[in-house]
Amino acid sequence: GILTLDDFIGVYLDELRQGKFWSIAWDLDSLGEPLPVKDVFRARYDRMYCSSSLMPAAVLDTISDVACPNTSEPSDHLPVCASFVRKQNM
C-alpha cells in the first residue's frame, strides 16, 4: 500500500487523540524541530501488588529525566521490576 499525506497526518492525529504527545515530540526532535516538552507529561502508571504473605525484597525503579522515548530509552514504557519473598522465609 501507499501511505498518502492524509494517511500520514491521520497517524499523528490518532497519536494525539490517544494522548501520546511524547511520541510526536520525539519524532519532531529527531527531525531537528524540538518542542519545549519540559514538564509536559509526568505520571506513573505501572504498579505491582502483592498479597500479605509476600514482602518486596528488591525493587528497580526506572526514572527518566527527559521525555520518552529518547536516545537512551527507545520506548515510552520504562521497565518495572521487583523481587518478592514469602514472609515466613525472612
C-alpha positions in Angstrom: 0.0 0.0 0.0 0.8 3.6 -0.3 0.8 6.0 2.7 -0.7 9.2 1.5 -0.1 12.6 3.2 -3.6 12.4 4.6 -2.9 8.9 6.0 0.4 10.2 7.5 -1.4 13.1 9.1 -4.1 10.7 10.3 -1.4 8.6 12.1 -0.3 11.7 14.1 -3.9 12.7 14.8 -4.6 9.3 16.2 -1.5 9.6 18.4 -2.8 13.0 19.7 -6.2 11.6 20.4 -4.6 8.8 22.4 -2.7 11.4 24.5 0.7 10.2 23.1 2.2 13.7 22.8 5.6 12.5 23.8 5.6 10.3 20.7 5.1 13.3 18.4 7.6 15.3 20.4 10.2 12.5 19.9 9.6 12.5 16.1 9.8 16.2 15.8 13.0 16.3 17.9 14.5 13.6 15.6 13.8 15.8 12.7 15.6 18.8 14.3 12.4 20.6 15.4 12.3 20.0 19.2 9.3 21.1 21.2 9.6 22.6 24.7 8.4 19.4 26.4 9.8 20.1 29.9 7.1 19.1 32.4 4.6 18.3 29.6 3.9 14.8 30.9 4.8 13.3 34.3 3.0 10.3 35.6 3.4 6.8 37.0 1.1 4.1 35.5 2.8 0.8 36.4 2.3 -0.7 39.8 2.9 -4.1 41.3 0.8 -5.5 44.0 1.4 -8.5 46.3 -0.5 -10.4 48.9 0.1 -10.0 52.7 2.1 -13.3 52.6 4.8 -11.6 50.4 7.3 -9.0 51.0 9.3 -7.0 48.5 13.0 -8.0 48.5 14.2 -5.7 45.8 12.7 -3.0 43.6 14.1 -1.5 40.4 12.5 1.9 39.9 13.3 3.4 36.5 13.3 7.2 36.1 14.0 9.2 33.1 14.7 13.0 33.4 13.8 13.6 29.7 10.7 12.8 27.7 10.5 9.2 26.5 11.1 7.8 24.0 14.7 9.2 23.8 18.1 8.0 22.8 18.7 6.0 26.0 15.0 4.9 26.4 13.7 4.0 23.0 10.2 3.2 24.3 7.6 5.2 26.1 7.3 2.3 28.6 10.0 2.1 31.2 10.8 -1.2 32.8 9.4 -2.1 36.2 10.9 -5.0 38.1 10.6 -6.4 41.7 11.5 -9.5 43.6 9.3 -10.8 46.4 9.9 -13.3 49.1 7.5 -15.2 51.3 7.3 -13.6 54.7 7.8 -16.9 56.5 11.3 -17.2 54.8 12.5 -13.9 56.1 
